[in-house]
Amino acid sequence: MTLYIDPPTWPGHGRLWSHLVSDVSYDELHLFAAGLGVPRRAFERDHYDIPAHRYAEVVAAGAVEVSSREVVRLLHRAGLRRRKRRG
């Protein structure tokens, strides 16, 4: 099981966020996130939003640090990318 996380550079709600993704399945992603106590409401389309203060904990649990571009590339390659709806 390999999960990936990008640096906490995405602003929102007064803090910075990372994206946690799987390149295998959403089930793998949900299982990993649940093991860390990340609430399901943090799941958005194809990733979990992880606040900056939890970044080191997620990496220590086994997530591999990658760039934001690599997160998108991994999702596309796995067929797991879900874009935001427009309108």
C-alpha positions as CSV (number, residue, x, y, z in Angstrom):
1,M,0.0,0.0,0.0
2,T,1.5,3.3,-1.1
3,L,-0.2,6.6,-0.5
4,Y,1.1,10.0,-1.6
5,I,0.9,13.5,-0.1
6,D,1.9,16.9,-1.5
7,P,3.3,19.8,0.5
8,P,0.8,21.9,2.5
9,T,0.7,24.9,0.2
10,W,-3.0,25.1,-0.6
11,P,-4.8,27.9,1.4
12,G,-8.3,27.5,2.8
13,H,-10.2,28.4,5.9
14,G,-7.2,30.2,7.4
15,R,-4.7,27.4,7.1
16,L,-2.6,25.5,4.5
17,W,-3.6,22.0,3.2
18,S,-2.1,19.0,1.5
19,H,-3.7,16.4,-0.7
20,L,-3.5,12.7,0.2
21,V,-4.1,10.3,-2.7
22,S,-3.8,6.7,-3.7
23,D,-2.7,5.4,-7.1
24,V,-4.5,2.2,-6.6
25,S,-8.1,2.7,-5.3
26,Y,-10.3,4.9,-3.2
27,D,-10.8,1.9,-0.9
28,E,-7.0,2.0,-0.1
29,L,-7.2,5.7,0.4
30,H,-10.2,5.5,2.8
31,L,-8.6,2.7,4.8
32,F,-5.3,4.6,5.3
33,A,-7.2,7.8,6.2
34,A,-9.4,6.0,8.7
35,G,-6.4,4.5,10.3
36,L,-5.1,8.0,11.0
37,G,-8.5,9.2,12.3
38,V,-9.0,11.5,9.3
39,P,-12.7,12.2,9.1
40,R,-14.5,11.1,5.9
41,R,-15.8,14.6,5.4
42,A,-12.2,15.6,4.5
43,F,-12.5,13.5,1.3
44,E,-13.1,15.6,-1.7
45,R,-13.8,13.9,-5.0
46,D,-10.4,12.0,-5.3
47,H,-8.3,13.1,-2.4
48,Y,-8.3,13.8,1.3
49,D,-7.5,17.4,2.4
50,I,-4.9,17.2,5.2
51,P,-4.1,20.3,7.3
52,A,-0.5,21.4,7.6
53,H,-0.3,20.5,11.3
54,R,-0.9,16.8,10.4
55,Y,1.5,16.6,7.4
56,A,4.4,15.1,9.4
57,E,2.1,12.6,11.1
58,V,0.8,11.4,7.7
59,V,4.3,11.1,6.3
60,A,5.4,9.2,9.4
61,A,2.5,6.8,8.9
62,G,3.9,5.9,5.4
63,A,2.6,8.5,2.9
64,V,5.3,9.3,0.3
65,E,6.0,13.0,-0.2
66,V,5.6,14.2,-3.8
67,S,4.9,17.4,-5.6
68,S,1.5,18.7,-6.4
69,R,2.0,18.0,-10.0
70,E,2.9,14.4,-9.2
71,V,-0.3,14.0,-7.2
72,V,-2.3,15.0,-10.3
73,R,-0.2,12.8,-12.6
74,L,-0.6,9.8,-10.2
75,L,-4.4,10.2,-10.1
76,H,-4.6,10.5,-13.9
77,R,-2.4,7.5,-14.5
78,A,-4.5,5.4,-12.1
79,G,-7.8,6.6,-13.6
80,L,-8.9,8.0,-10.3
81,R,-8.9,11.7,-11.2
82,R,-12.3,13.4,-10.6
83,R,-12.5,17.0,-11.7
84,K,-14.7,19.7,-10.1
85,R,-18.0,20.2,-11.9
86,R,-18.3,23.5,-13.6
87,G,-21.4,25.7,-13.2
